[in-house]
Amino acid sequence: MSNEERFIDIEIKLAHQEDLVESLNQMVYQQGRRIDQLEAMLNKLGEHMRNNAQSGAGPVNEPPPHY
C-alpha cells in the first residue's frame, strides 16, 4: 500500500469520525433540551403538589361519598 493510499484511507476515516462526532453532538444537545423540559415539568408538578397541600385539600385516599 502506497503512502498516497494510506493518506486517502486516513482522510476517509477522519471524515467518518467527524460525521459521527457531529451526530453525537446533535444527540447530546437534543437530550439536554429534553432534560431541561423534564426538569421544568417536574418543578411545576412539585409546585402544584405543594400548593394543593397548602390549600387544605382533603386526603388523597378519602373514600368516595357513596361509602
mmCIF file of the N, C-alpha and C atoms, coordinates in Angstrom:
data_MODEL
# 
_entry.id   MODEL 
# 
loop_
_atom_site.group_PDB 
_atom_site.id 
_atom_site.type_symbol 
_atom_site.label_atom_id 
_atom_site.label_alt_id 
_atom_site.label_comp_id 
_atom_site.label_asym_id 
_atom_site.label_entity_id 
_atom_site.label_seq_id 
_atom_site.pdbx_PDB_ins_code 
_atom_site.Cartn_x 
_atom_site.Cartn_y 
_atom_site.Cartn_z 
_atom_site.occupancy 
_atom_site.B_iso_or_equiv 
_atom_site.pdbx_formal_charge 
_atom_site.auth_seq_id 
_atom_site.auth_comp_id 
_atom_site.auth_asym_id 
_atom_site.auth_atom_id 
_atom_site.pdbx_PDB_model_num 
ATOM 1   N N  . MET A 1 1  ? 0.855   -1.174 0.000  1.00 0.00 ? 1  MET A N  1 
ATOM 2   C CA . MET A 1 1  ? 0.000   0.000  0.000  1.00 0.00 ? 1  MET A CA 1 
ATOM 3   C C  . MET A 1 1  ? 0.901   1.238  0.000  1.00 0.00 ? 1  MET A C  1 
ATOM 4   N N  . SER A 1 2  ? 0.652   2.133  -0.906 1.00 0.00 ? 2  SER A N  1 
ATOM 5   C CA . SER A 1 2  ? 1.482   3.331  -1.018 1.00 0.00 ? 2  SER A CA 1 
ATOM 6   C C  . SER A 1 2  ? 1.075   4.367  0.024  1.00 0.00 ? 2  SER A C  1 
ATOM 7   N N  . ASN A 1 3  ? 1.950   5.334  0.187  1.00 0.00 ? 3  ASN A N  1 
ATOM 8   C CA . ASN A 1 3  ? 1.652   6.425  1.123  1.00 0.00 ? 3  ASN A CA 1 
ATOM 9   C C  . ASN A 1 3  ? 0.391   7.180  0.698  1.00 0.00 ? 3  ASN A C  1 
ATOM 10  N N  . GLU A 1 4  ? 0.232   7.350  -0.598 1.00 0.00 ? 4  GLU A N  1 
ATOM 11  C CA . GLU A 1 4  ? -0.948  8.051  -1.124 1.00 0.00 ? 4  GLU A CA 1 
ATOM 12  C C  . GLU A 1 4  ? -2.229  7.327  -0.712 1.00 0.00 ? 4  GLU A C  1 
ATOM 13  N N  . GLU A 1 5  ? -2.255  6.019  -0.865 1.00 0.00 ? 5  GLU A N  1 
ATOM 14  C CA . GLU A 1 5  ? -3.430  5.232  -0.499 1.00 0.00 ? 5  GLU A CA 1 
ATOM 15  C C  . GLU A 1 5  ? -3.675  5.291  1.014  1.00 0.00 ? 5  GLU A C  1 
ATOM 16  N N  . ARG A 1 6  ? -2.594  5.247  1.768  1.00 0.00 ? 6  ARG A N  1 
ATOM 17  C CA . ARG A 1 6  ? -2.725  5.319  3.227  1.00 0.00 ? 6  ARG A CA 1 
ATOM 18  C C  . ARG A 1 6  ? -3.324  6.658  3.650  1.00 0.00 ? 6  ARG A C  1 
ATOM 19  N N  . PHE A 1 7  ? -2.859  7.741  3.022  1.00 0.00 ? 7  PHE A N  1 
ATOM 20  C CA . PHE A 1 7  ? -3.402  9.059  3.346  1.00 0.00 ? 7  PHE A CA 1 
ATOM 21  C C  . PHE A 1 7  ? -4.890  9.149  2.981  1.00 0.00 ? 7  PHE A C  1 
ATOM 22  N N  . ILE A 1 8  ? -5.246  8.576  1.844  1.00 0.00 ? 8  ILE A N  1 
ATOM 23  C CA . ILE A 1 8  ? -6.650  8.594  1.428  1.00 0.00 ? 8  ILE A CA 1 
ATOM 24  C C  . ILE A 1 8  ? -7.498  7.828  2.441  1.00 0.00 ? 8  ILE A C  1 
ATOM 25  N N  . ASP A 1 9  ? -7.014  6.651  2.870  1.00 0.00 ? 9  ASP A N  1 
ATOM 26  C CA . ASP A 1 9  ? -7.742  5.869  3.875  1.00 0.00 ? 9  ASP A CA 1 
ATOM 27  C C  . ASP A 1 9  ? -7.892  6.654  5.178  1.00 0.00 ? 9  ASP A C  1 
ATOM 28  N N  . ILE A 1 10 ? -6.846  7.320  5.583  1.00 0.00 ? 10 ILE A N  1 
ATOM 29  C CA . ILE A 1 10 ? -6.892  8.112  6.814  1.00 0.00 ? 10 ILE A CA 1 
ATOM 30  C C  . ILE A 1 10 ? -7.883  9.261  6.662  1.00 0.00 ? 10 ILE A C  1 
ATOM 31  N N  . GLU A 1 11 ? -7.885  9.920  5.522  1.00 0.00 ? 11 GLU A N  1 
ATOM 32  C CA . GLU A 1 11 ? -8.822  11.022 5.287  1.00 0.00 ? 11 GLU A CA 1 
ATOM 33  C C  . GLU A 1 11 ? -10.271 10.517 5.303  1.00 0.00 ? 11 GLU A C  1 
ATOM 34  N N  . ILE A 1 12 ? -10.507 9.344  4.736  1.00 0.00 ? 12 ILE A N  1 
ATOM 35  C CA . ILE A 1 12 ? -11.862 8.778  4.736  1.00 0.00 ? 12 ILE A CA 1 
ATOM 36  C C  . ILE A 1 12 ? -12.297 8.473  6.162  1.00 0.00 ? 12 ILE A C  1 
ATOM 37  N N  . LYS A 1 13 ? -11.411 7.842  6.931  1.00 0.00 ? 13 LYS A N  1 
ATOM 38  C CA . LYS A 1 13 ? -11.730 7.528  8.324  1.00 0.00 ? 13 LYS A CA 1 
ATOM 39  C C  . LYS A 1 13 ? -11.980 8.797  9.125  1.00 0.00 ? 13 LYS A C  1 
ATOM 40  N N  . LEU A 1 14 ? -11.178 9.818  8.899  1.00 0.00 ? 14 LEU A N  1 
ATOM 41  C CA . LEU A 1 14 ? -11.360 11.087 9.601  1.00 0.00 ? 14 LEU A CA 1 
ATOM 42  C C  . LEU A 1 14 ? -12.709 11.714 9.260  1.00 0.00 ? 14 LEU A C  1 
ATOM 43  N N  . ALA A 1 15 ? -13.095 11.659 7.998  1.00 0.00 ? 15 ALA A N  1 
ATOM 44  C CA . ALA A 1 15 ? -14.388 12.217 7.591  1.00 0.00 ? 15 ALA A CA 1 
ATOM 45  C C  . ALA A 1 15 ? -15.524 11.475 8.282  1.00 0.00 ? 15 ALA A C  1 
ATOM 46  N N  . HIS A 1 16 ? -15.429 10.146 8.365  1.00 0.00 ? 16 HIS A N  1 
ATOM 47  C CA . HIS A 1 16 ? -16.461 9.368  9.055  1.00 0.00 ? 16 HIS A CA 1 
ATOM 48  C C  . HIS A 1 16 ? -16.503 9.721  10.536 1.00 0.00 ? 16 HIS A C  1 
ATOM 49  N N  . GLN A 1 17 ? -15.351 9.893  11.149 1.00 0.00 ? 17 GLN A N  1 
ATOM 50  C CA . GLN A 1 17 ? -15.311 10.254 12.561 1.00 0.00 ? 17 GLN A CA 1 
ATOM 51  C C  . GLN A 1 17 ? -15.891 11.642 12.795 1.00 0.00 ? 17 GLN A C  1 
ATOM 52  N N  . GLU A 1 18 ? -15.619 12.572 11.902 1.00 0.00 ? 18 GLU A N  1 
ATOM 53  C CA . GLU A 1 18 ? -16.188 13.915 12.039 1.00 0.00 ? 18 GLU A CA 1 
ATOM 54  C C  . GLU A 1 18 ? -17.711 13.857 11.954 1.00 0.00 ? 18 GLU A C  1 
ATOM 55  N N  . ASP A 1 19 ? -18.236 13.041 11.031 1.00 0.00 ? 19 ASP A N  1 
ATOM 56  C CA . ASP A 1 19 ? -19.685 12.881 10.921 1.00 0.00 ? 19 ASP A CA 1 
ATOM 57  C C  . ASP A 1 19 ? -20.260 12.270 12.196 1.00 0.00 ? 19 ASP A C  1 
ATOM 58  N N  . LEU A 1 20 ? -19.571 11.267 12.729 1.00 0.00 ? 20 LEU A N  1 
ATOM 59  C CA . LEU A 1 20 ? -20.037 10.616 13.945 1.00 0.00 ? 20 LEU A CA 1 
ATOM 60  C C  . LEU A 1 20 ? -20.033 11.583 15.122 1.00 0.00 ? 20 LEU A C  1 
ATOM 61  N N  . VAL A 1 21 ? -18.971 12.373 15.248 1.00 0.00 ? 21 VAL A N  1 
ATOM 62  C CA . VAL A 1 21 ? -18.892 13.348 16.335 1.00 0.00 ? 21 VAL A CA 1 
ATOM 63  C C  . VAL A 1 21 ? -20.009 14.376 16.204 1.00 0.00 ? 21 VAL A C  1 
ATOM 64  N N  . GLU A 1 22 ? -20.289 14.812 15.007 1.00 0.00 ? 22 GLU A N  1 
ATOM 65  C CA . GLU A 1 22 ? -21.380 15.777 14.798 1.00 0.00 ? 22 GLU A CA 1 
ATOM 66  C C  . GLU A 1 22 ? -22.727 15.164 15.161 1.00 0.00 ? 22 GLU A C  1 
ATOM 67  N N  . SER A 1 23 ? -22.941 13.919 14.772 1.00 0.00 ? 23 SER A N  1 
ATOM 68  C CA . SER A 1 23 ? -24.192 13.232 15.119 1.00 0.00 ? 23 SER A CA 1 
ATOM 69  C C  . SER A 1 23 ? -24.330 13.088 16.633 1.00 0.00 ? 23 SER A C  1 
ATOM 70  N N  . LEU A 1 24 ? -23.269 12.690 17.287 1.00 0.00 ? 24 LEU A N  1 
ATOM 71  C CA . LEU A 1 24 ? -23.303 12.543 18.741 1.00 0.00 ? 24 LEU A CA 1 
ATOM 72  C C  . LEU A 1 24 ? -23.525 13.886 19.422 1.00 0.00 ? 24 LEU A C  1 
ATOM 73  N N  . ASN A 1 25 ? -22.898 14.933 18.902 1.00 0.00 ? 25 ASN A N  1 
ATOM 74  C CA . ASN A 1 25 ? -23.082 16.271 19.456 1.00 0.00 ? 25 ASN A CA 1 
ATOM 75  C C  . ASN A 1 25 ? -24.538 16.701 19.343 1.00 0.00 ? 25 ASN A C  1 
ATOM 76  N N  . GLN A 1 26 ? -25.152 16.423 18.201 1.00 0.00 ? 26 GLN A N  1 
ATOM 77  C CA . GLN A 1 26 ? -26.564 16.767 17.985 1.00 0.00 ? 26 GLN A CA 1 
ATOM 78  C C  . GLN A 1 26 ? -27.446 15.994 18.967 1.00 0.00 ? 26 GLN A C  1 
ATOM 79  N N  . MET A 1 27 ? -27.124 14.723 19.184 1.00 0.00 ? 27 MET A N  1 
ATOM 80  C CA . MET A 1 27 ? -27.908 13.899 20.103 1.00 0.00 ? 27 MET A CA 1 
ATOM 81  C C  . MET A 1 27 ? -27.776 14.412 21.537 1.00 0.00 ? 27 MET A C  1 
ATOM 82  N N  . VAL A 1 28 ? -26.578 14.770 21.942 1.00 0.00 ? 28 VAL A N  1 
ATOM 83  C CA . VAL A 1 28 ? -26.363 15.298 23.289 1.00 0.00 ? 28 VAL A CA 1 
ATOM 84  C C  . VAL A 1 28 ? -27.126 16.610 23.466 1.00 0.00 ? 28 VAL A C  1 
ATOM 85  N N  . TYR A 1 29 ? -27.111 17.452 22.461 1.00 0.00 ? 29 TYR A N  1 
ATOM 86  C CA . TYR A 1 29 ? -27.837 18.717 22.514 1.00 0.00 ? 29 TYR A CA 1 
ATOM 87  C C  . TYR A 1 29 ? -29.344 18.467 22.693 1.00 0.00 ? 29 TYR A C  1 
ATOM 88  N N  . GLN A 1 30 ? -29.899 17.545 21.890 1.00 0.00 ? 30 GLN A N  1 
ATOM 89  C CA . GLN A 1 30 ? -31.328 17.244 21.978 1.00 0.00 ? 30 GLN A CA 1 
ATOM 90  C C  . GLN A 1 30 ? -31.674 16.639 23.336 1.00 0.00 ? 30 GLN A C  1 
ATOM 91  N N  . GLN A 1 31 ? -30.825 15.768 23.845 1.00 0.00 ? 31 GLN A N  1 
ATOM 92  C CA . GLN A 1 31 ? -31.086 15.180 25.152 1.00 0.00 ? 31 GLN A CA 1 
ATOM 93  C C  . GLN A 1 31 ? -31.017 16.242 26.249 1.00 0.00 ? 31 GLN A C  1 
ATOM 94  N N  . GLY A 1 32 ? -30.100 17.177 26.120 1.00 0.00 ? 32 GLY A N  1 
ATOM 95  C CA . GLY A 1 32 ? -30.009 18.268 27.088 1.00 0.00 ? 32 GLY A CA 1 
ATOM 96  C C  . GLY A 1 32 ? -31.276 19.106 27.092 1.00 0.00 ? 32 GLY A C  1 
ATOM 97  N N  . ARG A 1 33 ? -31.804 19.387 25.910 1.00 0.00 ? 33 ARG A N  1 
ATOM 98  C CA . ARG A 1 33 ? -33.055 20.151 25.827 1.00 0.00 ? 33 ARG A CA 1 
ATOM 99  C C  . ARG A 1 33 ? -34.204 19.371 26.452 1.00 0.00 ? 33 ARG A C  1 
ATOM 100 N N  . ARG A 1 34 ? -34.247 18.062 26.195 1.00 0.00 ? 34 ARG A N  1 
ATOM 101 C CA . ARG A 1 34 ? -35.314 17.232 26.757 1.00 0.00 ? 34 ARG A CA 1 
ATOM 102 C C  . ARG A 1 34 ? -35.204 17.178 28.285 1.00 0.00 ? 34 ARG A C  1 
ATOM 103 N N  . ILE A 1 35 ? -33.984 17.078 28.789 1.00 0.00 ? 35 ILE A N  1 
ATOM 104 C CA . ILE A 1 35 ? -33.780 17.081 30.238 1.00 0.00 ? 35 ILE A CA 1 
ATOM 105 C C  . ILE A 1 35 ? -34.276 18.394 30.827 1.00 0.00 ? 35 ILE A C  1 
ATOM 106 N N  . ASP A 1 36 ? -33.974 19.510 30.164 1.00 0.00 ? 36 ASP A N  1 
ATOM 107 C CA . ASP A 1 36 ? -34.455 20.811 30.634 1.00 0.00 ? 36 ASP A CA 1 
ATOM 108 C C  . ASP A 1 36 ? -35.986 20.841 30.685 1.00 0.00 ? 36 ASP A C  1 
ATOM 109 N N  . GLN A 1 37 ? -36.629 20.292 29.642 1.00 0.00 ? 37 GLN A N  1 
ATOM 110 C CA . GLN A 1 37 ? -38.096 20.256 29.615 1.00 0.00 ? 37 GLN A CA 1 
ATOM 111 C C  . GLN A 1 37 ? -38.635 19.404 30.760 1.00 0.00 ? 37 GLN A C  1 
ATOM 112 N N  . LEU A 1 38 ? -38.021 18.253 30.978 1.00 0.00 ? 38 LEU A N  1 
ATOM 113 C CA . LEU A 1 38 ? -38.493 17.366 32.039 1.00 0.00 ? 38 LEU A CA 1 
ATOM 114 C C  . LEU A 1 38 ? -38.283 17.989 33.416 1.00 0.00 ? 38 LEU A C  1 
ATOM 115 N N  . GLU A 1 39 ? -37.174 18.691 33.602 1.00 0.00 ? 39 GLU A N  1 
ATOM 116 C CA . GLU A 1 39 ? -36.940 19.372 34.881 1.00 0.00 ? 39 GLU A CA 1 
ATOM 117 C C  . GLU A 1 39 ? -37.991 20.451 35.114 1.00 0.00 ? 39 GLU A C  1 
ATOM 118 N N  . ALA A 1 40 ? -38.341 21.180 34.064 1.00 0.00 ? 40 ALA A N  1 
ATOM 119 C CA . ALA A 1 40 ? -39.364 22.218 34.197 1.00 0.00 ? 40 ALA A CA 1 
ATOM 120 C C  . ALA A 1 40 ? -40.712 21.589 34.556 1.00 0.00 ? 40 ALA A C  1 
ATOM 121 N N  . MET A 1 41 ? -41.035 20.472 33.911 1.00 0.00 ? 41 MET A N  1 
ATOM 122 C CA . MET A 1 41 ? -42.289 19.785 34.223 1.00 0.00 ? 41 MET A CA 1 
ATOM 123 C C  . MET A 1 41 ? -42.283 19.288 35.669 1.00 0.00 ? 41 MET A C  1 
ATOM 124 N N  . LEU A 1 42 ? -41.161 18.749 36.104 1.00 0.00 ? 42 LEU A N  1 
ATOM 125 C CA . LEU A 1 42 ? -41.047 18.246 37.468 1.00 0.00 ? 42 LEU A CA 1 
ATOM 126 C C  . LEU A 1 42 ? -41.191 19.381 38.477 1.00 0.00 ? 42 LEU A C  1 
ATOM 127 N N  . ASN A 1 43 ? -40.589 20.524 38.187 1.00 0.00 ? 43 ASN A N  1 
ATOM 128 C CA . ASN A 1 43 ? -40.724 21.686 39.073 1.00 0.00 ? 43 ASN A CA 1 
ATOM 129 C C  . ASN A 1 43 ? -42.174 22.147 39.153 1.00 0.00 ? 43 ASN A C  1 
ATOM 130 N N  . LYS A 1 44 ? -42.870 22.179 38.015 1.00 0.00 ? 44 LYS A N  1 
ATOM 131 C CA . LYS A 1 44 ? -44.282 22.570 38.014 1.00 0.00 ? 44 LYS A CA 1 
ATOM 132 C C  . LYS A 1 44 ? -45.113 21.583 38.815 1.00 0.00 ? 44 LYS A C  1 
ATOM 133 N N  . LEU A 1 45 ? -44.832 20.305 38.649 1.00 0.00 ? 45 LEU A N  1 
ATOM 134 C CA . LEU A 1 45 ? -45.572 19.289 39.388 1.00 0.00 ? 45 LEU A CA 1 
ATOM 135 C C  . LEU A 1 45 ? -45.331 19.429 40.888 1.00 0.00 ? 45 LEU A C  1 
ATOM 136 N N  . GLY A 1 46 ? -44.080 19.657 41.285 1.00 0.00 ? 46 GLY A N  1 
ATOM 137 C CA . GLY A 1 46 ? -43.767 19.855 42.698 1.00 0.00 ? 46 GLY A CA 1 
ATOM 138 C C  . GLY A 1 46 ? -44.473 21.070 43.256 1.00 0.00 ? 46 GLY A C  1 
ATOM 139 N N  . GLU A 1 47 ? -44.488 22.152 42.483 1.00 0.00 ? 47 GLU A N  1 
ATOM 140 C CA . GLU A 1 47 ? -45.172 23.371 42.919 1.00 0.00 ? 47 GLU A CA 1 
ATOM 141 C C  . GLU A 1 47 ? -46.678 23.121 43.042 1.00 0.00 ? 47 GLU A C  1 
ATOM 142 N N  . HIS A 1 48 ? -47.224 22.408 42.095 1.00 0.00 ? 48 HIS A N  1 
ATOM 143 C CA . HIS A 1 48 ? -48.660 22.072 42.134 1.00 0.00 ? 48 HIS A CA 1 
ATOM 144 C C  . HIS A 1 48 ? -48.972 21.238 43.377 1.00 0.00 ? 48 HIS A C  1 
ATOM 145 N N  . MET A 1 49 ? -48.122 20.265 43.669 1.00 0.00 ? 49 MET A N  1 
ATOM 146 C CA . MET A 1 49 ? -48.342 19.411 44.843 1.00 0.00 ? 49 MET A CA 1 
ATOM 147 C C  . MET A 1 49 ? -48.252 20.237 46.131 1.00 0.00 ? 49 MET A C  1 
ATOM 148 N N  . ARG A 1 50 ? -47.273 21.146 46.213 1.00 0.00 ? 50 ARG A N  1 
ATOM 149 C CA . ARG A 1 50 ? -47.135 21.992 47.399 1.00 0.00 ? 50 ARG A CA 1 
ATOM 150 C C  . ARG A 1 50 ? -48.349 22.902 47.559 1.00 0.00 ? 50 ARG A C  1 
ATOM 151 N N  . ASN A 1 51 ? -48.812 23.473 46.461 1.00 0.00 ? 51 ASN A N  1 
ATOM 152 C CA . ASN A 1 51 ? -49.975 24.360 46.514 1.00 0.00 ? 51 ASN A CA 1 
ATOM 153 C C  . ASN A 1 51 ? -51.225 23.613 46.961 1.00 0.00 ? 51 ASN A C  1 
ATOM 154 N N  . ASN A 1 52 ? -51.406 22.406 46.466 1.00 0.00 ? 52 ASN A N  1 
ATOM 155 C CA . ASN A 1 52 ? -52.573 21.616 46.875 1.00 0.00 ? 52 ASN A CA 1 
ATOM 156 C C  . ASN A 1 52 ? -52.475 21.225 48.338 1.00 0.00 ? 52 ASN A C  1 
ATOM 157 N N  . ALA A 1 53 ? -51.282 20.921 48.823 1.00 0.00 ? 53 ALA A N  1 
ATOM 158 C CA . ALA A 1 53 ? -51.109 20.549 50.228 1.00 0.00 ? 53 ALA A CA 1 
ATOM 159 C C  . ALA A 1 53 ? -51.390 21.757 51.124 1.00 0.00 ? 53 ALA A C  1 
ATOM 160 N N  . GLN A 1 54 ? -50.991 22.944 50.684 1.00 0.00 ? 54 GLN A N  1 
ATOM 161 C CA . GLN A 1 54 ? -51.192 24.157 51.481 1.00 0.00 ? 54 GLN A CA 1 
ATOM 162 C C  . GLN A 1 54 ? -52.649 24.617 51.443 1.00 0.00 ? 54 GLN A C  1 
ATOM 163 N N  . SER A 1 55 ? -53.353 24.275 50.379 1.00 0.00 ? 55 SER A N  1 
ATOM 164 C CA . SER A 1 55 ? -54.741 24.745 50.268 1.00 0.00 ? 55 SER A CA 1 
ATOM 165 C C  . SER A 1 55 ? -55.688 23.921 51.126 1.00 0.00 ? 55 SER A C  1 
ATOM 166 N N  . GLY A 1 56 ? -55.169 22.906 51.786 1.00 0.00 ? 56 GLY A N  1 
ATOM 167 C CA . GLY A 1 56 ? -56.002 22.118 52.676 1.00 0.00 ? 56 GLY A CA 1 
ATOM 168 C C  . GLY A 1 56 ? -56.884 21.133 51.943 1.00 0.00 ? 56 GLY A C  1 
ATOM 169 N N  . ALA A 1 57 ? -56.462 20.696 50.795 1.00 0.00 ? 57 ALA A N  1 
ATOM 170 C CA . ALA A 1 57 ? -57.239 19.696 50.060 1.00 0.00 ? 57 ALA A CA 1 
ATOM 171 C C  . ALA A 1 57 ? -57.356 18.438 50.908 1.00 0.00 ? 57 ALA A C  1 
ATOM 172 N N  . GLY A 1 58 ? -58.464 17.761 50.770 1.00 0.00 ? 58 GLY A N  1 
ATOM 173 C CA . GLY A 1 58 ? -58.732 16.566 51.555 1.00 0.00 ? 58 GLY A CA 1 
ATOM 174 C C  . GLY A 1 58 ? -57.701 15.488 51.305 1.00 0.00 ? 58 GLY A C  1 
ATOM 175 N N  . PRO A 1 59 ? -57.736 14.448 52.133 1.00 0.00 ? 59 PRO A N  1 
ATOM 176 C CA . PRO A 1 59 ? -56.792 13.345 51.955 1.00 0.00 ? 59 PRO A CA 1 
ATOM 177 C C  . PRO A 1 59 ? -56.946 12.697 50.587 1.00 0.00 ? 59 PRO A C  1 
ATOM 178 N N  . VAL A 1 60 ? -55.847 12.255 50.064 1.00 0.00 ? 60 VAL A N  1 
ATOM 179 C CA . VAL A 1 60 ? -55.846 11.663 48.735 1.00 0.00 ? 60 VAL A CA 1 
ATOM 180 C C  . VAL A 1 60 ? -56.605 10.340 48.738 1.00 0.00 ? 60 VAL A C  1 
ATOM 181 N N  . ASN A 1 61 ? -56.540 9.599  49.825 1.00 0.00 ? 61 ASN A N  1 
ATOM 182 C CA . ASN A 1 61 ? -57.160 8.274  49.896 1.00 0.00 ? 61 ASN A CA 1 
ATOM 183 C C  . ASN A 1 61 ? -58.552 8.313  50.535 1.00 0.00 ? 61 ASN A C  1 
ATOM 184 N N  . GLU A 1 62 ? -59.187 9.424  50.475 1.00 0.00 ? 62 GLU A N  1 
ATOM 185 C CA . GLU A 1 62 ? -60.525 9.576  51.052 1.00 0.00 ? 62 GLU A CA 1 
ATOM 186 C C  . GLU A 1 62 ? -61.495 8.700  50.265 1.00 0.00 ? 62 GLU A C  1 
ATOM 187 N N  . PRO A 1 63 ? -62.351 7.906  50.961 1.00 0.00 ? 63 PRO A N  1 
ATOM 188 C CA . PRO A 1 63 ? -63.297 7.040  50.224 1.00 0.00 ? 63 PRO A CA 1 
ATOM 189 C C  . PRO A 1 63 ? -64.338 7.886  49.505 1.00 0.00 ? 63 PRO A C  1 
ATOM 190 N N  . PRO A 1 64 ? -64.870 7.385  48.432 1.00 0.00 ? 64 PRO A N  1 
ATOM 191 C CA . PRO A 1 64 ? -65.909 8.118  47.694 1.00 0.00 ? 64 PRO A CA 1 
ATOM 192 C C  . PRO A 1 64 ? -67.135 8.325  48.569 1.00 0.00 ? 64 PRO A C  1 
ATOM 193 N N  . PRO A 1 65 ? -67.983 9.300  48.262 1.00 0.00 ? 65 PRO A N  1 
ATOM 194 C CA . PRO A 1 65 ? -69.132 9.641  49.097 1.00 0.00 ? 65 PRO A CA 1 
ATOM 195 C C  . PRO A 1 65 ? -70.147 8.508  49.253 1.00 0.00 ? 65 PRO A C  1 
ATOM 196 N N  . HIS A 1 66 ? -70.204 7.569  48.355 1.00 0.00 ? 66 HIS A N  1 
ATOM 197 C CA . HIS A 1 66 ? -71.229 6.521  48.438 1.00 0.00 ? 66 HIS A CA 1 
ATOM 198 C C  . HIS A 1 66 ? -70.894 5.436  49.466 1.00 0.00 ? 66 HIS A C  1 
ATOM 199 N N  . TYR A 1 67 ? -69.767 5.518  50.151 1.00 0.00 ? 67 TYR A N  1 
ATOM 200 C CA . TYR A 1 67 ? -69.434 4.515  51.190 1.00 0.00 ? 67 TYR A CA 1 
ATOM 201 C C  . TYR A 1 67 ? -69.997 4.880  52.516 1.00 0.00 ? 67 TYR A C  1 
# 
